[in-house]
Amino acid sequence: MEVTVIGVAGGTGSGKSTLVKRLQEAFIGDDVATLCHDYYYKSHPELTYEERTRLNYDHPQAFDTDMLVEHIRALKNNVPIEHPVYSFVDHNRTDERVLVKPSRVVIVDGILIFENKELRDLMDIKVYVDTDADLRLARRILRDVCDRGRTMQSVIEQYTNTVKPMHEEFVEPSKKYADVIIPEGGFNSVAVAMLIQNIRSLIDAK
C-alpha cells in the first residue's frame, strides 16, 4: 500500500487541529491515520511536577522527534506502530500506548515538524497554517484554561517566556519549507477545498 504523508505545521493556536479534522473528514474513505508531534514530548519521571512545569516545551529538544521519524517510516512500510500518550495536566508521559495501523493517508501535525529535516523529508505535502499572533494567543488561553486546567497567568507567562520567542526562532522560519500556506487553517474553506483536491490528485497518482 502506498502511503501519503501530509505535514501540518504552524504556531500554537493557529488552527492546525481544525485543519487536520477537515482533512480526516475528507479522506475518511481512504483510511486516515493521524500523528501529533505533541504525543512525542520527552518523558521526565526524574523531575518533580514543579520542575516539569518550568521546562521549555516549545524548543525542538523537548520532543523525541527520532521516535516520530521511526514511526512514520514504519507506517510507510506498512508496519503498525504504538505512539506514546502525553498528559498536559501532569506534564509527563503516561503508561498508555495507542496502536496506529498503516493507512493510505498519514497526517502529522505540530508546531515544529518542519524544523527537522529528517522528519520533513518523509512528507509528501507540507502545509503551514498562518494566523495572526493575537488570535493564536487568545485560542491558546481558552484551550489551556478550559481544557488543561491551567491558570490564565501561567498561560500568559509561558507564552511570553518561551512560546513567543521559540515561535520567532524556530516555527516562523520553518514556513519557508511549506508547499502550501493557508491563512487561518481549517477555518479557510476555500483553501481547504483546494488542498483536499491536490491531495486527492497525489493519492490517485500513486
C-alpha positions as a Markdown table, in Angstrom:
| # | Residue | x | y | z |
|---|---|---|---|---|
| 1 | Met | 0.0 | 0.0 | 0.0 |
| 2 | Glu | 1.3 | 3.4 | -1.0 |
| 3 | Val | 1.2 | 5.9 | 1.9 |
| 4 | Thr | 0.8 | 9.7 | 1.5 |
| 5 | Val | 2.2 | 11.7 | 4.4 |
| 6 | Ile | 0.8 | 15.2 | 5.0 |
| 7 | Gly | 2.5 | 17.5 | 7.4 |
| 8 | Val | 0.5 | 20.4 | 9.0 |
| 9 | Ala | 2.6 | 22.9 | 10.9 |
| 10 | Gly | 2.1 | 26.4 | 12.3 |
| 11 | Gly | 2.2 | 28.3 | 15.6 |
| 12 | Thr | 0.3 | 27.5 | 18.7 |
| 13 | Gly | -3.5 | 28.1 | 18.3 |
| 14 | Ser | -3.1 | 28.7 | 14.6 |
| 15 | Gly | -5.9 | 26.3 | 13.6 |
| 16 | Lys | -3.9 | 23.2 | 12.8 |
| 17 | Ser | -6.2 | 20.9 | 14.7 |
| 18 | Thr | -9.2 | 22.2 | 12.8 |
| 19 | Leu | -7.5 | 21.7 | 9.5 |
| 20 | Val | -6.5 | 18.1 | 10.5 |
| 21 | Lys | -10.1 | 17.4 | 11.4 |
| 22 | Arg | -11.3 | 18.7 | 8.0 |
| 23 | Leu | -8.7 | 16.5 | 6.2 |
| 24 | Gln | -9.8 | 13.5 | 8.3 |
| 25 | Glu | -13.4 | 14.1 | 7.3 |
| 26 | Ala | -12.4 | 14.5 | 3.6 |
| 27 | Phe | -10.3 | 11.3 | 3.4 |
| 28 | Ile | -12.2 | 9.0 | 5.8 |
| 29 | Gly | -12.9 | 6.6 | 2.9 |
| 30 | Asp | -9.2 | 6.3 | 2.2 |
| 31 | Asp | -8.4 | 5.3 | 5.7 |
| 32 | Val | -6.6 | 8.1 | 7.6 |
| 33 | Ala | -4.1 | 7.9 | 10.4 |
| 34 | Thr | -3.0 | 10.9 | 12.4 |
| 35 | Leu | 0.1 | 11.6 | 14.5 |
| 36 | Cys | 0.7 | 14.7 | 16.6 |
| 37 | His | 4.2 | 15.8 | 17.5 |
| 38 | Asp | 2.8 | 16.6 | 21.0 |
| 39 | Tyr | 2.4 | 12.9 | 21.6 |
| 40 | Tyr | 6.2 | 12.7 | 21.5 |
| 41 | Tyr | 7.1 | 15.1 | 24.3 |
| 42 | Lys | 10.0 | 13.5 | 26.2 |
| 43 | Ser | 9.3 | 11.8 | 29.5 |
| 44 | His | 10.8 | 13.3 | 32.6 |
| 45 | Pro | 10.0 | 11.0 | 35.5 |
| 46 | Glu | 13.2 | 12.1 | 37.3 |
| 47 | Leu | 11.8 | 15.6 | 37.7 |
| 48 | Thr | 9.2 | 16.9 | 40.2 |
| 49 | Tyr | 5.9 | 18.4 | 38.9 |
| 50 | Glu | 7.1 | 21.9 | 39.7 |
| 51 | Glu | 10.3 | 21.3 | 37.7 |
| 52 | Arg | 8.4 | 19.9 | 34.8 |
| 53 | Thr | 6.2 | 23.0 | 34.6 |
| 54 | Arg | 9.3 | 25.1 | 34.2 |
| 55 | Leu | 10.6 | 23.2 | 31.1 |
| 56 | Asn | 10.7 | 24.8 | 27.7 |
| 57 | Tyr | 8.1 | 22.8 | 25.8 |
| 58 | Asp | 8.4 | 24.9 | 22.6 |
| 59 | His | 12.1 | 24.0 | 21.8 |
| 60 | Pro | 12.9 | 21.2 | 19.4 |
| 61 | Gln | 14.8 | 19.4 | 22.2 |
| 62 | Ala | 11.6 | 19.0 | 24.1 |
| 63 | Phe | 10.4 | 16.3 | 21.6 |
| 64 | Asp | 11.5 | 12.8 | 20.9 |
| 65 | Thr | 11.4 | 13.5 | 17.2 |
| 66 | Asp | 13.6 | 10.5 | 16.4 |
| 67 | Met | 10.8 | 8.2 | 17.6 |
| 68 | Leu | 8.3 | 10.1 | 15.5 |
| 69 | Val | 10.6 | 9.7 | 12.4 |
| 70 | Glu | 10.9 | 6.0 | 13.2 |
| 71 | His | 7.1 | 5.6 | 13.5 |
| 72 | Ile | 6.4 | 7.4 | 10.2 |
| 73 | Arg | 8.9 | 5.2 | 8.4 |
| 74 | Ala | 7.3 | 2.1 | 9.8 |
| 75 | Leu | 3.8 | 3.3 | 8.7 |
| 76 | Lys | 5.2 | 4.0 | 5.2 |
| 77 | Asn | 6.5 | 0.4 | 5.2 |
| 78 | Asn | 3.0 | -0.8 | 6.2 |
| 79 | Val | 4.1 | -1.7 | 9.8 |
| 80 | Pro | 1.8 | -0.8 | 12.7 |
| 81 | Ile | 3.2 | 1.4 | 15.5 |
| 82 | Glu | 2.2 | 2.3 | 19.1 |
| 83 | His | 2.6 | 6.0 | 19.8 |
| 84 | Pro | 3.1 | 7.4 | 23.4 |
| 85 | Val | 0.4 | 9.3 | 25.3 |
| 86 | Tyr | 1.3 | 12.6 | 26.9 |
| 87 | Ser | -0.6 | 14.2 | 29.8 |
| 88 | Phe | -0.7 | 18.0 | 29.6 |
| 89 | Val | -2.1 | 18.1 | 33.1 |
| 90 | Asp | 0.9 | 16.2 | 34.7 |
| 91 | His | 3.4 | 17.5 | 32.1 |
| 92 | Asn | 4.6 | 13.9 | 31.6 |
| 93 | Arg | 4.0 | 10.8 | 29.5 |
| 94 | Thr | 1.5 | 8.2 | 30.8 |
| 95 | Asp | 1.9 | 4.5 | 30.7 |
| 96 | Glu | -0.5 | 4.2 | 27.8 |
| 97 | Arg | 0.2 | 3.5 | 24.2 |
| 98 | Val | -2.1 | 3.9 | 21.2 |
| 99 | Leu | -2.0 | 1.5 | 18.3 |
| 100 | Val | -1.9 | 3.1 | 14.8 |
| 101 | Lys | -2.3 | 0.9 | 11.8 |
| 102 | Pro | -0.8 | 1.7 | 8.3 |
| 103 | Ser | -3.2 | 3.9 | 6.3 |
| 104 | Arg | -3.2 | 5.4 | 2.8 |
| 105 | Val | -3.0 | 8.8 | 4.3 |
| 106 | Val | -1.0 | 9.7 | 7.4 |
| 107 | Ile | -1.4 | 13.3 | 8.7 |
| 108 | Val | 1.3 | 14.6 | 11.0 |
| 109 | Asp | 0.8 | 17.9 | 12.9 |
| 110 | Gly | 2.8 | 20.0 | 15.2 |
| 111 | Ile | 4.4 | 23.4 | 15.7 |
| 112 | Leu | 8.0 | 22.2 | 14.9 |
| 113 | Ile | 7.6 | 19.4 | 12.4 |
| 114 | Phe | 9.2 | 21.4 | 9.6 |
| 115 | Glu | 12.2 | 22.4 | 11.7 |
| 116 | Asn | 13.6 | 18.8 | 11.5 |
| 117 | Lys | 14.9 | 17.9 | 8.0 |
| 118 | Glu | 14.8 | 14.2 | 8.6 |
| 119 | Leu | 11.1 | 14.4 | 9.5 |
| 120 | Arg | 10.4 | 17.0 | 6.8 |
| 121 | Asp | 11.8 | 14.7 | 4.1 |
| 122 | Leu | 9.2 | 12.0 | 4.9 |
| 123 | Met | 6.3 | 14.3 | 3.9 |
| 124 | Asp | 4.7 | 14.3 | 0.5 |
| 125 | Ile | 2.8 | 17.6 | 1.2 |
| 126 | Lys | 3.8 | 20.2 | 3.7 |
| 127 | Val | 1.1 | 22.7 | 4.9 |
| 128 | Tyr | 1.8 | 25.7 | 7.1 |
| 129 | Val | -1.1 | 27.4 | 8.9 |
| 130 | Asp | -0.5 | 31.1 | 9.1 |
| 131 | Thr | -2.6 | 33.0 | 11.7 |
| 132 | Asp | -2.1 | 36.4 | 13.5 |
| 133 | Ala | -0.3 | 36.2 | 16.9 |
| 134 | Asp | -3.1 | 37.9 | 18.9 |
| 135 | Leu | -5.7 | 35.4 | 17.7 |
| 136 | Arg | -3.3 | 32.4 | 18.4 |
| 137 | Leu | -2.7 | 33.7 | 21.9 |
| 138 | Ala | -6.5 | 34.0 | 22.6 |
| 139 | Arg | -7.1 | 30.5 | 21.3 |
| 140 | Arg | -4.2 | 29.1 | 23.5 |
| 141 | Ile | -5.6 | 30.8 | 26.6 |
| 142 | Leu | -9.0 | 29.3 | 26.0 |
| 143 | Arg | -7.6 | 25.9 | 25.3 |
| 144 | Asp | -5.2 | 25.7 | 28.2 |
| 145 | Val | -7.5 | 27.2 | 30.8 |
| 146 | Cys | -10.7 | 25.4 | 29.8 |
| 147 | Asp | -9.2 | 22.0 | 28.7 |
| 148 | Arg | -6.0 | 21.6 | 30.6 |
| 149 | Gly | -6.8 | 23.2 | 33.9 |
| 150 | Arg | -4.2 | 26.0 | 33.7 |
| 151 | Thr | -4.5 | 29.5 | 35.2 |
| 152 | Met | -4.6 | 32.4 | 32.8 |
| 153 | Gln | -1.5 | 33.9 | 34.5 |
| 154 | Ser | 0.6 | 30.7 | 33.9 |
| 155 | Val | -0.5 | 30.6 | 30.3 |
| 156 | Ile | 0.5 | 34.2 | 29.6 |
| 157 | Glu | 3.8 | 33.8 | 31.4 |
| 158 | Gln | 4.6 | 30.7 | 29.4 |
| 159 | Tyr | 3.6 | 32.4 | 26.2 |
| 160 | Thr | 5.8 | 35.4 | 27.0 |
| 161 | Asn | 8.8 | 33.4 | 28.3 |
| 162 | Thr | 9.0 | 30.5 | 25.8 |
| 163 | Val | 6.2 | 30.2 | 23.3 |
| 164 | Lys | 6.6 | 33.6 | 21.6 |
| 165 | Pro | 10.5 | 33.6 | 21.4 |
| 166 | Met | 10.6 | 29.9 | 20.3 |
| 167 | His | 7.9 | 30.7 | 17.6 |
| 168 | Glu | 10.1 | 33.5 | 16.3 |
| 169 | Glu | 13.3 | 31.4 | 16.4 |
| 170 | Phe | 12.1 | 28.1 | 15.1 |
| 171 | Val | 8.4 | 28.0 | 14.0 |
| 172 | Glu | 8.1 | 31.1 | 11.8 |
| 173 | Pro | 11.4 | 30.4 | 9.9 |
| 174 | Ser | 10.2 | 26.9 | 9.1 |
| 175 | Lys | 7.4 | 28.3 | 7.0 |
| 176 | Lys | 9.8 | 28.6 | 4.1 |
| 177 | Tyr | 9.7 | 24.8 | 3.8 |
| 178 | Ala | 5.9 | 24.6 | 3.2 |
| 179 | Asp | 4.4 | 23.6 | -0.1 |
| 180 | Val | 1.2 | 25.4 | 0.8 |
| 181 | Ile | 0.5 | 28.2 | 3.2 |
| 182 | Ile | -3.1 | 28.5 | 4.5 |
| 183 | Pro | -4.2 | 31.6 | 6.4 |
| 184 | Glu | -6.5 | 30.7 | 9.3 |
| 185 | Gly | -6.0 | 27.0 | 8.7 |
| 186 | Gly | -9.2 | 24.9 | 8.9 |
| 187 | Phe | -11.3 | 28.0 | 9.0 |
| 188 | Asn | -10.3 | 28.9 | 5.5 |
| 189 | Ser | -12.9 | 26.9 | 3.5 |
| 190 | Val | -11.6 | 27.9 | 0.0 |
| 191 | Ala | -8.0 | 27.0 | 0.7 |
| 192 | Val | -9.0 | 23.7 | 2.4 |
| 193 | Ala | -11.1 | 22.6 | -0.6 |
| 194 | Met | -8.1 | 23.3 | -2.9 |
| 195 | Leu | -5.8 | 21.4 | -0.6 |
| 196 | Ile | -8.1 | 18.4 | -0.5 |
| 197 | Gln | -8.3 | 18.4 | -4.3 |
| 198 | Asn | -4.5 | 18.5 | -4.6 |
| 199 | Ile | -4.1 | 15.7 | -2.0 |
| 200 | Arg | -6.6 | 13.5 | -3.9 |
| 201 | Ser | -4.7 | 14.0 | -7.1 |
| 202 | Leu | -1.5 | 13.0 | -5.4 |
| 203 | Ile | -3.1 | 9.8 | -3.9 |
| 204 | Asp | -4.6 | 8.9 | -7.3 |
| 205 | Ala | -1.3 | 9.2 | -9.0 |
| 206 | Lys | 0.4 | 6.7 | -6.7 |
